[in-house]
Amino acid sequence: MRAEPTAAAGRGQPCPQTASTPRSLTAAVADVADLSRADRWRMYAIYQAHYDATSWARFEADLDDKMCVVLVRNEAGAIQGFTTLSILETSLHGARIRAIYSGDTIIDREYWGSQQLALTWIRLAGSIKALEPQTPLYWFLIVKGHRTYRYLSAFSETFYPHWAHETPADVRALMDHLGSMRFPEFYRPALGVIQFPESRGHLKAQLAAISPAEAQRADVAFFLARNPGYAAGDELLCLTELCADNLRPHARRHFLEGFRK
C-alpha cells in the first residue's frame, strides 16, 4: 500500500527523549511501541472527533507504521493532542538523505494556541539531527489543511511549495522521490499532491471551512489553489530542510536545544 524507504530508522532504535512542562500542559516523546491500549484509544477518540472518513483499523495501522509520538497531556494526565512520525533514510543522486515524515497530528480544540506540541517536536527534530550532523535532514509533510500548511512559515525561512517562490529543480526532484517512495500508487508529481481513490481521513466540514478573511491571505490562497481537493482528503506534499540556518529564531532556539542534549 505504501512503499518502504530504502532503510527505516526506529524499529530497534529508541526515540531521542525530550519533554516540556508549561502551565497545565505537558508534552513528551514516546516510542509508538510503548503506548498502552488506553493511550491508543484516547488518541483515536481525539482524531475521530476532528476527522471524518476514518476507522480504528486504519488509525492503528498508520500509528504502527510510525516510530515516535509526541503526546500532549493535561494536568490530570489525559492525552489532549499528539503527532506521530517516522525517520526515513534514502539517497538521491548518490547523496544520503534523512527525512522526518509526519503522520497524524491533532490537538483538542480547547488547547488550540498552545505551542507545547510544536516546540517539543522541534526539539525532537534537533536531537534527530544530532545523530547524523553531516547528513541533510528534511521535514517531509503531507498537508490536508491550511492551518498545517501555515506551520511551515512559522518554523522555516525557506520551504516548498511556496506562494512567492518557484520550487528549484533539485528540490522538486527530492520531493518527487520521497512522494513516489512513500506513496507510489497515489502521488501525482505533476500536481505535487497525494490523491487516494477515497479519503483516508479529512477534517470535519466545520474545521475545514475557511473564512473570507483567511482566503485573502497569500499562503491560504496558494494552498487552496495547489490542493483544491483538500476537503475530500487530498494532501499537498511539502518539504523543508531542518537545519539551524533555515529555521526562524524561536524555532532555531528549540532545535539547537534538542541538538545539544
Beta strands, then each sheet from edge to edge (+ up, - down):
strand 1: 7-9
strand 2: 19-20
strand 3: 26-31
strand 4: 51-52
strand 5: 68-73
strand 6: 79-92
strand 7: 95-107
strand 8: 137-143
strand 9: 187-188
strand 10: 193-194
strand 11: 202-203
strand 12: 235-241
sheet 1: 1+ 6- 5+ 3- 2+
sheet 2: 1+ 6- 7+ 8+ 12- 10+ 9-
sheet 3: 4+ 11-
end
